[in-house]
Amino acid sequence: MGISETPGVGEGQTPGQTLEEAPGKTRGDAQVTTVGARVIISIEGRFDFNRHREFRSACEQALTQSGVRDVEVNLGGVDYIDSSGLGMLLMLRETAGAGHKTVTLCNCQDNVKQILQVANFGKLFPIA
């Protein structure tokens, strides 16, 4: 049946427990890593409305670190992005720009890169 023997229950999660309450990191958690003056937010799986709290928290953690000038969003593990995901990236860009920080999108899978191109995100973000 997959990762868990109980339908709808993820790894490290018990029945009745939300994914946010489960101990440890799961595939759905946004990871924040700092490398010098650059902070990397890594996302995996679907990047849609269900990820807004997690992504907002990762952004707050990234943007409040002292000395950070660049924010890199690693979309290498993202296999789906919708308009909500695009909106979250725009909000990150706006918030980071207010603090004179740059935002780069990187490691996009072809299907995600195609959506970013159709939405003209290449005019708003460097896409590496």
PyMOL commands that set and color helices and strands:
alter all, ss='L'
color gray80, all
select helices_A, chain A and resi 19-21+49-63+83-98+110-118+121-123
alter helices_A, ss='H'
color red, helices_A
select strands_A, chain A and resi 31-35+38-47+70-81+102-106
alter strands_A, ss='S'
color yellow, strands_A
deselect
rebuild
show_as cartoon
